Amino acid sequence: MAAVAAAAPGRLTPAQPGRRLFTGALVAAGLGAALPAAAQRDGVDVGGTSGFTRLVPAEQIEQAAAQQYRQMLREAQANQALAGPSHPQLVRLRFIAERMIPHAHPWNPRSRQWQWEVNLIGARQINAFCMPGGKIAFYTGILQQLKLTDDEVAMIMGHEMAHALREHARERMGKTAATRLGAGLISSLLGLGNAGDLLLNMGAQLLTLKFSRENETEADLVGLDLGARTGYDPRAGVSLWNKMMQASKGAPPQFLSTHPAGDARIREIESVLPRVMPLYENAARPPRRFDPA
């Protein structure tokens, strides 16, 4: 089982608004990086991998994500907003992640080498994310305001892990590069080693990166699969998004700026439940349950 890295201890107070994803220099190194694994497991089929993914090397995007994650944690600690390893909700998040990570590997063999991390940041925002390379962060706002159960936490965590496992950020950047210059020219630039400036200029867009509807549906399906195999009830996906919709009636949560909620999304989750419930019914139940924040 992959180890989940520990954070430095600190008093947890609200931080400044955080980043949705990551920025940083993304230097092109070639087109031969490995793609995610086959996209079908025991009835959960999410289709093939976009060819645009090959335009951005996985190693480079994961390295940039790790650098930005470290910067985010430093800033949170400086603001006394980084949870220490004994914080009850961080213990909870890491417990769920430790159970879920082994089930992630079939979706992307590269994830076996990722240095998975889970941290909790004190901020009122309803937000959580998983950067490329397995860098996970939750904000206290999403736990406290939505009063999430363990099953609902697992659905969020699985969904965010799915974005990283299926390399949606890498795909999105490849599409942007191809749109700007054309896939043929991008290939030529990569061969000449001159694509770094282009990818660097794309970095700022990742602060508000929005995945496609297809990416979101795929992440829902893979997230339900991961949660079910870990022993968390996938039906919590329905209650989770109902809570999100309720929260959106006031000021829309930051999470919904990149993960639109709606009745259609809930219907899609309900339609796939018959395919993932057998996984849940056959899975070992978590030996420990935690109280909501």
C-alpha positions as CSV (number, residue, x, y, z in Angstrom):
1,M,0.0,0.0,0.0
2,A,1.3,3.5,-0.9
3,A,2.2,5.6,2.1
4,V,0.5,8.9,2.5
5,A,2.9,11.7,3.3
6,A,2.6,13.6,6.6
7,A,2.4,17.4,6.9
8,A,4.1,19.6,9.3
9,P,2.0,20.3,12.4
10,G,0.4,23.7,12.8
11,R,-2.6,25.5,14.2
12,L,-5.5,25.4,11.7
13,T,-6.9,28.8,10.9
14,P,-8.5,30.1,7.6
15,A,-6.1,30.6,4.8
16,Q,-6.2,33.0,1.9
17,P,-8.3,31.6,-1.0
18,G,-6.4,28.7,-2.6
19,R,-5.7,27.6,-6.1
20,R,-8.0,25.1,-7.8
21,L,-5.2,23.4,-9.5
22,F,-1.5,24.2,-10.1
23,T,0.8,26.4,-12.1
24,G,4.4,26.1,-13.0
25,A,6.7,25.6,-15.9
26,L,5.8,22.6,-18.1
27,V,8.8,21.8,-20.4
28,A,8.1,19.5,-23.3
29,A,10.3,16.4,-23.4
30,G,8.8,14.2,-26.0
31,L,5.7,12.3,-27.1
32,G,6.4,8.8,-25.8
33,A,5.1,9.1,-22.2
34,A,2.9,6.2,-21.0
35,L,-0.9,6.7,-21.2
36,P,-3.4,5.5,-18.6
37,A,-4.3,1.9,-18.4
38,A,-7.2,0.2,-20.1
39,A,-10.4,2.1,-19.3
40,Q,-12.6,-0.8,-18.3
41,R,-12.9,-2.8,-15.0
42,D,-15.7,-5.1,-14.1
43,G,-18.4,-3.3,-16.0
44,V,-17.2,0.2,-15.5
45,D,-16.2,1.4,-19.0
46,V,-15.2,5.0,-19.5
47,G,-13.9,4.7,-23.1
48,G,-10.4,5.3,-24.5
49,T,-7.8,7.9,-23.8
50,S,-7.5,11.0,-25.8
51,G,-4.6,11.3,-28.2
52,F,-4.1,14.9,-27.1
53,T,-2.6,13.4,-23.9
54,R,0.6,12.5,-25.7
55,L,1.4,16.2,-26.5
56,V,2.4,16.9,-22.9
57,P,4.8,14.5,-21.1
58,A,3.4,13.1,-17.9
59,E,6.7,13.4,-16.0
60,Q,6.8,17.2,-16.6
61,I,3.3,17.9,-15.6
62,E,3.7,15.8,-12.4
63,Q,6.9,17.5,-11.5
64,A,5.3,20.9,-11.9
65,A,2.3,19.8,-9.8
66,A,4.6,18.7,-7.0
67,Q,6.4,22.0,-7.0
68,Q,3.2,24.0,-6.9
69,Y,1.8,21.7,-4.1
70,R,4.8,22.3,-2.0
71,Q,4.4,26.0,-2.5
72,M,0.7,25.8,-1.5
73,L,1.6,23.9,1.7
74,R,4.3,26.4,2.6
75,E,1.9,29.3,2.2
76,A,-0.8,27.5,4.3
77,Q,1.7,26.8,7.0
78,A,2.9,30.4,7.0
79,N,-0.7,31.4,7.6
80,Q,-1.1,28.8,10.3
81,A,-3.7,27.1,8.1
82,L,-2.0,23.7,7.5
83,A,-3.4,20.8,9.6
84,G,-1.0,18.9,11.7
85,P,-0.8,15.1,11.4
86,S,-2.9,14.6,14.6
87,H,-5.8,16.8,13.4
88,P,-8.9,14.5,13.5
89,Q,-10.1,15.4,10.0
90,L,-6.7,14.9,8.5
91,V,-6.4,11.6,10.2
92,R,-9.8,10.8,8.6
93,L,-8.8,11.9,5.1
94,R,-5.5,9.9,5.2
95,F,-7.3,6.8,6.5
96,I,-9.7,6.9,3.5
97,A,-6.9,7.6,1.1
98,E,-4.7,4.7,2.4
99,R,-7.6,2.3,1.7
100,M,-8.4,3.8,-1.7
101,I,-4.9,4.2,-3.3
102,P,-4.2,0.5,-4.0
103,H,-7.4,0.3,-6.0
104,A,-6.2,3.2,-8.2
105,H,-3.3,1.4,-9.8
106,P,-5.2,-0.5,-12.4
107,W,-6.6,2.8,-13.8
108,N,-3.1,4.1,-14.3
109,P,0.1,2.0,-13.8
110,R,2.1,5.2,-13.3
111,S,0.3,5.8,-10.0
112,R,2.3,3.0,-8.4
113,Q,5.3,5.3,-8.5
114,W,3.5,8.5,-7.4
115,Q,4.3,10.0,-4.1
116,W,0.8,10.3,-2.9
117,E,0.0,13.0,-0.3
118,V,-3.1,14.2,1.5
119,N,-3.3,17.4,3.4
120,L,-6.0,19.6,4.9
121,I,-6.0,23.4,4.6
122,G,-8.0,25.7,6.8
123,A,-10.2,27.7,4.5
124,R,-14.0,28.4,4.3
125,Q,-14.1,27.4,0.7
126,I,-16.0,24.3,-0.4
127,N,-13.2,22.8,-2.4
128,A,-11.0,19.8,-2.8
129,F,-8.7,18.5,-5.6
130,C,-6.1,16.0,-6.6
131,M,-3.2,17.3,-8.7
132,P,-1.4,15.2,-11.2
133,G,0.9,12.7,-9.4
134,G,-1.5,12.1,-6.5
135,K,-1.2,15.4,-4.6
136,I,-4.6,15.7,-2.7
137,A,-5.9,18.6,-0.7
138,F,-9.2,19.2,1.1
139,Y,-10.3,22.5,2.5
140,T,-12.0,22.5,5.9
141,G,-15.0,24.4,4.3
142,I,-16.1,21.4,2.3
143,L,-16.0,19.1,5.4
144,Q,-17.7,21.5,7.8
145,Q,-20.3,23.2,5.6
146,L,-21.5,20.1,3.9
147,K,-21.2,17.8,7.0
148,L,-19.8,15.1,4.9
149,T,-20.1,11.4,5.9
150,D,-17.1,9.1,5.3
151,D,-18.9,7.7,2.2
152,E,-19.4,11.2,0.8
153,V,-15.7,12.1,1.5
154,A,-14.8,8.9,-0.4
155,M,-16.9,9.9,-3.3
156,I,-15.2,13.3,-3.5
157,M,-11.7,11.8,-3.0
158,G,-12.4,9.1,-5.6
159,H,-13.7,11.7,-8.1
160,E,-10.6,13.9,-7.7
161,M,-8.2,11.0,-7.8
162,A,-9.9,9.9,-11.1
163,H,-9.1,13.3,-12.7
164,A,-5.4,12.6,-11.9
165,L,-5.5,8.9,-12.8
166,R,-7.1,9.6,-16.2
167,E,-4.7,12.5,-16.7
168,H,-7.4,15.0,-17.6
169,A,-5.2,18.0,-16.9
170,R,-2.6,16.6,-19.3
171,E,-5.3,16.0,-21.9
172,R,-6.7,19.5,-21.5
173,M,-3.2,21.1,-22.0
174,G,-2.6,19.0,-25.0
175,K,-5.9,20.1,-26.5
176,T,-5.0,23.7,-25.8
177,A,-1.6,23.4,-27.4
178,A,-3.1,21.7,-30.5
179,T,-5.7,24.4,-30.8
180,R,-3.2,27.1,-30.7
181,L,-0.6,25.8,-33.1
182,G,-2.0,22.5,-34.5
183,A,-0.9,19.1,-33.6
184,G,1.6,18.8,-36.4
185,L,3.4,21.9,-35.5
186,I,3.4,21.0,-31.8
187,S,5.1,17.7,-32.7
188,S,7.7,19.6,-34.7
189,L,8.3,22.0,-31.8
190,L,8.7,19.1,-29.4
191,G,11.2,17.6,-31.6
192,L,13.2,20.8,-31.7
193,G,12.8,21.3,-27.9
194,N,11.1,24.7,-28.4
195,A,7.6,24.0,-27.0
196,G,8.5,25.0,-23.4
197,D,7.5,28.7,-23.9
198,L,4.1,27.6,-25.2
199,L,3.4,25.3,-22.3
200,L,4.7,27.9,-19.8
201,N,2.3,30.5,-21.2
202,M,-0.6,28.0,-20.6
203,G,0.2,27.6,-17.0
204,A,-1.9,30.5,-15.7
205,Q,-5.1,28.8,-17.2
206,L,-4.7,26.0,-14.8
207,L,-5.7,28.2,-11.9
208,T,-9.3,28.0,-13.1
209,L,-9.1,24.8,-15.2
210,K,-12.5,23.4,-16.2
211,F,-12.7,19.9,-17.4
212,S,-15.0,18.8,-20.2
213,R,-18.4,17.3,-19.5
214,E,-16.9,14.0,-20.7
215,N,-14.0,14.3,-18.3
216,E,-16.5,15.0,-15.4
217,T,-18.6,12.0,-16.3
218,E,-15.5,9.8,-16.5
219,A,-14.3,11.0,-13.1
220,D,-17.7,10.3,-11.6
221,L,-17.7,6.7,-12.9
222,V,-14.1,6.0,-11.9
223,G,-14.6,7.7,-8.5
224,L,-17.7,5.5,-7.8
225,D,-15.6,2.5,-8.7
226,L,-12.8,3.4,-6.4
227,G,-15.1,4.2,-3.5
228,A,-17.1,1.0,-3.9
229,R,-14.0,-1.2,-4.1
230,T,-12.8,0.4,-0.9
231,G,-16.0,-0.4,1.0
232,Y,-17.7,3.1,0.8
233,D,-21.3,3.2,-0.3
234,P,-21.4,4.6,-3.9
235,R,-25.0,5.8,-3.3
236,A,-23.4,8.6,-1.3
237,G,-22.6,10.1,-4.7
238,V,-26.3,11.1,-4.9
239,S,-26.5,12.6,-1.4
240,L,-23.2,14.4,-2.1
241,W,-24.3,16.2,-5.2
242,N,-27.7,17.0,-3.6
243,K,-25.7,18.8,-0.9
244,M,-23.7,20.6,-3.5
245,M,-26.8,21.7,-5.3
246,Q,-28.2,23.0,-2.0
247,A,-25.0,24.9,-1.2
248,S,-25.1,26.5,-4.7
249,K,-28.4,28.3,-3.9
250,G,-26.4,30.9,-2.1
251,A,-22.9,32.0,-3.3
252,P,-21.8,29.1,-5.6
253,P,-19.0,27.1,-4.0
254,Q,-15.6,27.3,-5.7
255,F,-15.9,23.5,-6.2
256,L,-18.9,24.1,-8.5
257,S,-16.9,26.5,-10.7
258,T,-15.0,23.5,-12.0
259,H,-17.5,20.7,-11.2
260,P,-21.0,21.8,-12.3
261,A,-23.8,20.1,-10.4
262,G,-27.3,19.4,-11.5
263,D,-30.1,17.0,-11.8
264,A,-28.6,15.5,-15.0
265,R,-25.4,14.6,-13.1
266,I,-27.3,12.9,-10.3
267,R,-29.3,10.9,-12.8
268,E,-26.1,9.8,-14.5
269,I,-24.8,8.6,-11.1
270,E,-28.0,6.8,-10.3
271,S,-27.9,5.1,-13.7
272,V,-24.4,3.6,-13.0
273,L,-25.2,2.4,-9.4
274,P,-26.4,-1.0,-10.5
275,R,-22.9,-1.6,-12.0
276,V,-20.9,-0.5,-9.0
277,M,-23.1,-1.7,-6.1
278,P,-21.9,-5.4,-6.6
279,L,-18.4,-4.1,-6.0
280,Y,-19.4,-2.4,-2.8
281,E,-21.4,-5.4,-1.6
282,N,-18.3,-7.7,-2.1
283,A,-15.8,-5.2,-0.6
284,A,-14.4,-5.3,2.9
285,R,-15.9,-2.6,5.1
286,P,-13.7,0.1,6.6
287,P,-12.6,-1.0,10.1
288,R,-13.1,2.5,11.4
289,R,-15.7,5.3,10.9
290,F,-15.2,8.9,11.7
291,D,-17.6,11.7,12.8
292,P,-18.4,14.5,10.4
293,A,-16.4,17.8,10.9
